[in-house]
Amino acid sequence: RGVNAEAGHGHITASESASGMNHGPLRIFSGNAHPQLANEIAAHMGVPLGNATVSRFPCGEVNIVINESVRDCDVFVIQPTCNGGSGPQEHFMELLIILDAIRRGAANRVTAVMPTFGYARQNNKEKSRSPITARLATDLLQVAGADRVLTMELHASQIQGFASYPIDNMYALPLLAREIEAIMRARGLSADQVVVVSPDVGGTKRASAFAKKLCSPLAVFSRQRRRPNEAAEIDLVGEVNGKMCVIIDDIVDTADTMCIAADKLKARGALAAIGVAVHGVLSDPACERINDSAIELVVVTDTIPLEDKLSRCPKLRVLSVASLLATAIERIHNSESLSELFEKLPPNM
């Protein structure tokens, strides 16, 4: 399959401002990983997707044709390297070849927009002779022609230090917090009737930031091994009895950790257990596991295409990050700051 958007120029005036024009006219292209999100981002910005054909040769190799001039343009390529469709390997290779084609087309600046940064969980050496694949990925992006990367909720922030080019890491916590606040209002719950729960000690910082946004207390699950060679016991630090519990994580993959946490929270007397994550990887059997668990609702964003998961998991709710990414692209193009987007949503979102 291929992406083939019609060429044309947008109606956005901010992107053609003097500051933006330092890097040339704005152009947006997409690969096959998440065309729906790419189209929504372009629609928010009032520009069309660039005219490109992304297909396969009969032998299966990626075939990229950029069907319009990108000379001296400020180009953004939207391509999450996620598990949907052909898988992260195909999506990542597709992105690299698109970047190379655009760089060879004499673009002034090229930004890879990766709502999900594939291989981000492979950010250190777990054991001897294991790779640091996240570092390899950042190197390959630069070799292919990326001048900068725009991503969302990196699994490990040290990945930003792997690269000699800017990696802008956007945060979806304000978007997720707004959704939880709407649920609280609908149920007539005050902030002290809600507890934000980290499913493990490593996620405490994220959960603490989310709890601060909701003005709610925090609870943390911790695994402790009482004796050598014994299974670790899971302890809960914090009061959850009679509270609506919000389990927060950056990624929900197999959903095992989140579902175990929800079941334990309900056993401790929690009023309800809601899961919240930025990236809904949802590898099998995640949907079935969520459906069979004590989790009432799982809220994720559309950094990964989830159409097939929605039909299989009625507890799933997906929020769009298109407007947030569109605003970030505009600000990068216009050489404006992104920092205020880290704490609160723009008024038009």
C-alpha positions as CSV (number, residue, x, y, z in Angstrom):
1,R,0.0,0.0,0.0
2,G,1.1,3.5,-0.4
3,V,0.5,7.1,0.7
4,N,-0.1,9.5,-2.2
5,A,-1.2,12.9,-1.1
6,E,-2.0,15.6,-3.7
7,A,0.5,18.4,-4.0
8,G,-0.5,21.9,-3.0
9,H,0.2,24.7,-0.6
10,G,-1.7,25.5,2.6
11,H,-3.6,28.4,3.9
12,I,-1.7,28.8,7.2
13,T,-0.3,32.3,7.5
14,A,1.8,31.7,10.7
15,S,4.0,29.1,8.9
16,E,4.9,31.6,6.2
17,S,5.9,34.3,8.7
18,A,9.3,35.9,8.7
19,S,10.6,33.7,11.5
20,G,9.3,30.6,9.8
21,M,10.7,31.6,6.5
22,N,14.2,31.4,7.9
23,H,14.0,27.7,7.2
24,G,11.9,28.0,4.0
25,P,8.3,27.1,3.2
26,L,6.6,24.5,5.4
27,R,6.0,21.0,3.9
28,I,4.6,18.0,5.6
29,F,5.0,14.4,4.4
30,S,3.8,11.1,5.8
31,G,4.8,7.4,5.6
32,N,2.4,4.5,5.9
33,A,2.7,4.0,9.7
34,H,-0.2,6.3,10.7
35,P,-1.7,8.2,7.8
36,Q,-4.9,9.1,9.8
37,L,-2.9,11.0,12.4
38,A,-0.8,12.7,9.7
39,N,-4.0,13.9,7.9
40,E,-5.4,15.2,11.1
41,I,-2.2,17.1,11.9
42,A,-2.2,18.6,8.4
43,A,-5.9,19.6,8.8
44,H,-5.3,21.3,12.1
45,M,-2.5,23.3,10.4
46,G,-4.6,24.1,7.3
47,V,-2.0,22.6,4.9
48,P,-2.1,19.5,2.7
49,L,0.2,16.6,3.0
50,G,3.1,16.7,0.5
51,N,2.8,14.7,-2.6
52,A,4.8,11.5,-2.1
53,T,4.4,7.9,-3.1
54,V,5.4,5.4,-0.4
55,S,5.1,1.8,-1.7
56,R,7.0,-1.4,-2.2
57,F,8.9,-3.0,-5.0
58,P,7.9,-6.5,-6.1
59,C,10.8,-7.9,-4.0
60,G,9.4,-6.1,-0.9
61,E,11.9,-3.3,-0.6
62,V,10.7,0.2,0.2
63,N,10.1,2.5,-2.8
64,I,9.9,6.2,-2.1
65,V,9.1,8.9,-4.7
66,I,8.8,12.6,-3.6
67,N,6.6,14.0,-6.3
68,E,7.1,17.7,-5.6
69,S,10.0,20.0,-5.0
70,V,11.3,20.4,-1.5
71,R,14.3,22.5,-2.3
72,D,15.0,25.0,0.4
73,C,11.9,23.9,2.3
74,D,11.3,23.2,6.0
75,V,10.1,19.6,5.9
76,F,8.4,17.6,8.6
77,V,8.0,13.8,8.1
78,I,5.3,12.2,10.2
79,Q,6.0,8.6,10.9
80,P,5.6,6.8,14.3
81,T,7.8,3.7,14.5
82,C,5.1,1.7,16.1
83,N,3.8,-1.8,16.2
84,G,0.7,-1.3,14.0
85,G,0.5,-2.4,10.3
86,S,3.8,-3.7,9.1
87,G,5.6,-3.4,12.4
88,P,8.3,-1.1,13.8
89,Q,11.1,-2.4,11.6
90,E,9.2,-1.6,8.4
91,H,8.1,1.8,9.7
92,F,11.5,2.8,10.8
93,M,13.2,1.7,7.5
94,E,10.5,3.6,5.6
95,L,11.2,6.7,7.7
96,L,14.9,6.5,7.0
97,I,14.4,6.3,3.3
98,I,11.9,9.2,3.2
99,L,14.4,11.3,5.1
100,D,17.1,10.4,2.7
101,A,15.0,11.2,-0.3
102,I,14.0,14.6,1.1
103,R,17.6,15.5,2.1
104,R,18.8,14.6,-1.4
105,G,16.0,16.9,-2.7
106,A,17.9,19.8,-1.1
107,A,15.5,20.5,1.7
108,N,16.7,23.3,4.0
109,R,15.8,21.5,7.2
110,V,14.3,18.0,7.9
111,T,12.4,17.1,11.1
112,A,11.3,13.5,11.8
113,V,8.0,13.7,13.7
114,M,7.8,10.4,15.6
115,P,4.8,10.3,17.9
116,T,6.2,7.0,19.1
117,F,9.9,6.5,19.2
118,G,10.6,2.8,18.4
119,Y,13.2,0.9,20.4
120,A,13.1,3.6,23.2
121,R,12.8,0.8,25.8
122,Q,16.1,-0.6,24.6
123,N,18.1,2.4,26.1
124,N,20.7,0.5,28.2
125,K,22.6,-2.7,28.4
126,E,20.5,-5.2,30.3
127,K,23.3,-7.8,30.2
128,S,26.7,-8.5,28.6
129,R,26.9,-8.2,24.8
130,S,23.4,-6.7,24.5
131,P,22.9,-3.7,22.2
132,I,21.7,-0.2,23.1
133,T,19.3,-0.1,20.2
134,A,17.8,3.3,21.1
135,R,21.3,4.8,20.6
136,L,21.6,3.1,17.2
137,A,18.2,4.5,16.2
138,T,19.2,8.0,17.0
139,D,22.4,7.6,15.0
140,L,20.5,6.2,12.0
141,L,18.1,9.1,11.9
142,Q,20.9,11.6,11.7
143,V,22.7,9.5,9.0
144,A,19.5,9.5,7.0
145,G,19.2,13.2,7.1
146,A,17.2,14.3,10.1
147,D,18.2,17.7,11.6
148,R,15.9,17.2,14.6
149,V,13.2,14.9,16.0
150,L,9.8,15.7,17.5
151,T,8.5,12.9,19.6
152,M,6.0,12.2,22.5
153,E,6.7,10.9,25.9
154,L,10.0,9.2,25.5
155,H,10.3,6.1,27.6
156,A,13.7,7.2,28.8
157,S,14.7,10.9,28.7
158,Q,18.4,10.0,28.4
159,I,17.7,9.2,24.7
160,Q,17.8,13.0,24.1
161,G,21.5,12.8,25.2
162,F,22.3,10.1,22.7
163,A,21.9,12.5,19.8
164,S,24.0,15.5,18.7
165,Y,20.8,17.1,17.2
166,P,17.7,18.4,19.1
167,I,15.1,15.8,20.2
168,D,12.0,17.7,21.3
169,N,10.0,15.5,23.7
170,M,6.4,16.5,24.0
171,Y,4.2,15.5,27.0
172,A,0.7,14.2,26.9
173,L,0.0,14.4,30.6
174,P,-2.0,17.7,30.3
175,L,-4.2,16.1,27.7
176,L,-4.7,12.9,29.8
177,A,-5.3,15.0,33.0
178,R,-8.1,17.0,31.2
179,E,-9.8,13.7,30.4
180,I,-9.6,12.4,34.0
181,E,-10.9,15.8,35.3
182,A,-13.9,15.4,33.0
183,I,-14.5,11.9,34.4
184,M,-14.2,13.3,37.9
185,R,-16.8,16.0,37.2
186,A,-19.2,13.6,35.6
187,R,-19.0,11.4,38.7
188,G,-19.1,14.2,41.2
189,L,-15.7,13.3,42.7
190,S,-13.4,15.8,44.4
191,A,-9.6,15.7,44.0
192,D,-9.2,14.0,47.4
193,Q,-11.5,11.2,46.3
194,V,-9.1,10.3,43.5
195,V,-5.7,8.6,43.9
196,V,-3.0,8.5,41.2
197,V,-1.2,5.2,41.3
198,S,2.2,4.3,39.9
199,P,2.3,0.6,39.0
200,D,6.0,0.4,39.9
201,V,8.6,2.5,41.7
202,G,10.2,3.5,38.4
203,G,7.1,5.4,37.4
204,T,6.8,7.4,40.6
205,K,8.1,10.6,39.1
206,R,5.5,10.5,36.3
207,A,2.7,9.6,38.6
208,S,3.7,12.3,41.0
209,A,3.5,14.9,38.2
210,F,0.1,13.6,37.2
211,A,-1.2,13.7,40.8
212,K,0.0,17.3,41.1
213,K,-2.0,18.2,38.0
214,L,-5.1,16.7,39.5
215,C,-4.3,18.0,43.1
216,S,-4.8,14.3,44.2
217,P,-2.8,12.0,46.5
218,L,-0.3,9.4,45.3
219,A,0.0,5.7,45.8
220,V,2.8,3.5,44.6
221,F,3.2,-0.3,44.0
222,S,6.6,-1.7,44.9
223,R,8.0,-5.2,44.5
224,Q,10.0,-6.5,47.5
225,R,11.8,-9.9,47.7
226,R,11.7,-10.9,51.4
227,R,14.2,-13.7,51.1
228,P,16.6,-14.9,48.4
229,N,15.0,-17.2,45.7
230,E,11.5,-16.3,46.7
231,A,9.0,-14.6,44.5
232,A,8.8,-10.9,45.0
233,E,5.8,-9.6,46.9
234,I,3.9,-6.6,45.7
235,D,3.3,-3.9,48.3
236,L,1.1,-0.8,48.0
237,V,2.1,2.4,49.6
238,G,-0.9,4.7,50.0
239,E,-4.6,4.7,50.9
240,V,-7.0,3.7,48.1
241,N,-10.1,2.4,50.0
242,G,-13.2,4.1,48.6
243,K,-11.2,6.1,46.0
244,M,-11.2,6.2,42.3
245,C,-7.7,5.0,41.3
246,V,-5.9,6.2,38.2
247,I,-3.1,3.9,37.2
248,I,-0.6,6.0,35.1
249,D,2.1,4.7,32.8
250,D,3.9,5.9,29.6
251,I,3.2,2.6,27.7
252,V,0.6,-0.1,28.0
253,D,1.9,-3.1,26.1
254,T,0.7,-6.5,27.2
255,A,-1.4,-4.7,30.0
256,D,-0.2,-7.3,32.5
257,T,1.2,-4.8,35.0
258,M,-1.8,-2.5,34.7
259,C,-4.4,-5.3,35.1
260,I,-2.6,-6.8,38.1
261,A,-2.5,-3.4,39.7
262,A,-6.2,-2.9,39.0
263,D,-7.2,-6.2,40.6
264,K,-5.1,-5.5,43.7
265,L,-6.6,-2.0,44.0
266,K,-10.1,-3.4,43.9
267,A,-9.2,-5.9,46.5
268,R,-8.0,-3.0,48.7
269,G,-11.5,-1.4,48.4
270,A,-10.9,1.0,45.5
271,L,-14.1,2.5,44.2
272,A,-12.9,2.1,40.6
273,A,-9.7,1.5,38.7
274,I,-8.9,3.5,35.5
275,G,-5.8,3.0,33.4
276,V,-4.0,5.9,31.7
277,A,-1.1,5.6,29.3
278,V,0.3,7.7,26.5
279,H,1.2,4.9,24.1
280,G,-1.3,2.1,23.6
281,V,0.9,-0.6,22.1
282,L,-1.6,-3.3,23.3
283,S,0.3,-6.4,22.1
284,D,-1.8,-9.6,22.3
285,P,-3.4,-10.6,24.6
286,A,-3.7,-7.0,26.0
287,C,-7.3,-6.4,24.9
288,E,-8.6,-9.7,26.3
289,R,-6.6,-9.1,29.5
290,I,-8.2,-5.7,29.9
291,N,-11.7,-6.9,29.2
292,D,-11.3,-9.7,31.8
293,S,-9.7,-7.4,34.5
294,A,-11.1,-5.1,37.2
295,I,-10.1,-2.1,35.0
296,E,-13.2,0.0,34.2
297,L,-11.6,2.1,31.5
298,V,-8.2,2.5,29.8
299,V,-7.4,6.0,28.3
300,V,-4.6,6.2,25.8
301,T,-3.7,8.6,22.9
302,D,-3.5,7.9,19.2
303,T,0.3,8.0,18.8
304,I,-0.3,4.5,17.5
305,P,-3.2,3.5,15.2
306,L,-5.7,1.7,17.3
307,E,-8.8,1.1,15.0
308,D,-8.6,-2.7,15.3
309,K,-8.1,-2.5,19.1
310,L,-11.1,-0.4,19.6
311,S,-13.4,-3.0,18.1
312,R,-11.9,-5.7,20.4
313,C,-11.7,-3.7,23.6
314,P,-14.8,-1.7,24.6
315,K,-13.0,-0.4,27.7
316,L,-10.6,1.5,25.5
317,R,-10.8,5.3,25.0
318,V,-8.5,7.1,22.6
319,L,-7.6,10.8,22.7
320,S,-6.1,12.6,19.7
321,V,-2.7,14.3,19.9
322,A,-3.0,15.8,16.4
323,S,-3.7,19.3,17.7
324,L,-0.8,19.2,20.1
325,L,1.7,18.0,17.5
326,A,0.3,20.5,15.0
327,T,1.0,23.3,17.4
328,A,4.5,22.0,18.1
329,I,5.3,21.8,14.4
330,E,4.1,25.3,13.9
331,R,6.2,26.6,16.8
332,I,9.3,24.8,15.6
333,H,8.8,26.1,12.1
334,N,8.4,29.6,13.4
335,S,11.4,29.3,15.8
336,E,9.1,29.6,18.8
337,S,9.4,28.0,22.3
338,L,7.7,24.7,23.0
339,S,8.2,24.8,26.8
340,E,4.7,26.2,27.7
341,L,3.2,23.2,25.9
342,F,4.8,20.9,28.5
343,E,2.6,22.2,31.3
344,K,-0.7,23.2,29.8
345,L,-2.7,22.8,26.6
346,P,-3.1,25.6,24.1
347,P,-6.4,27.5,24.4
348,N,-7.7,26.1,21.1
349,M,-7.2,22.4,22.1
